[in-house]
């Protein structure tokens, strides 16, 4: 895991802590609210962490070639 994703997870955790942005369910008990916010965090992180990872790799690292791409390119050049 890279630092951008780690910072993203920490920021997301902070924002989804009960009573920071919202408290759901409003009249729930301590454990019900904590469990609900944990579930929301898990779902948001699950569906967004790959996008954050890809964006961070695009910003900080050169474009990586996929395995086998170099060989295919050489084969095409030899055929011509």
N, C-alpha and C positions, 0 to 999 in steps of 0.2 A: 504494500500500500504506500502511496506517496504522500507527501506532506499536505498537498492541496486537499486530497480526499479526507485526510485526518482532520484538518481544520474544518472542512465542510461538515463532517460528522459531529464535531464538537459544537459548532455553531447551530446546527440543526437540533442537537440534543438540548442546548440552552433554550432555543426558541420554542421547542415543544414541551418544555417543562411546565407542569401545571401552574396556572396563574401568571405566566410570563406574557403570552399573547392572549390566551383564552383558557378557561377552565371548563372542560367537558367531562362528563355531564355536570351541569351546574350545581345540582343538589346531591351529588354522589358522595359516598364515603371516601376516606383517604386512599384506601387500596383500590377501590373501583376507579377513581380518577387517575391514579398512578398507572394502573393496568391499561386503561384506555389510551393515555398519552404514550405509553410504551408501544402499544399496538400501532398507533398513528406514526410514531417515529420509525418503527420497523417497516411499515408499508411505504412511507415516503422515501426512506433510505434505499429500500429494495428497488424501487422504480426509478431512482435518480442517480445512484452512485456510479453506474457505468457511463452516463453522460458526463458527469463531473470528471471522472477518470479520463475519458477521451479528450475533453476540453483541456484538462491540465497537461496531458501528454502532447497535445498540439501546441501548447504555449511554451513548454519547457524543453522539448526534445525534438530532434530532427525526425522527419518522416521515416518510419521503419518499413523496409521492404518485406513483403510476405515471403515466406519460405518457398523456394522453387521459382520465384519470379525471375531471378537472374539467369537460371538455366533455360527457361523458356525464351527469353530474349536472345540469348546466344544461339539457340537452335533456329530461330527465325532468321537471324542474320546469316547463318551458314546456309540455309536453304535458298537464299536469294543470290 
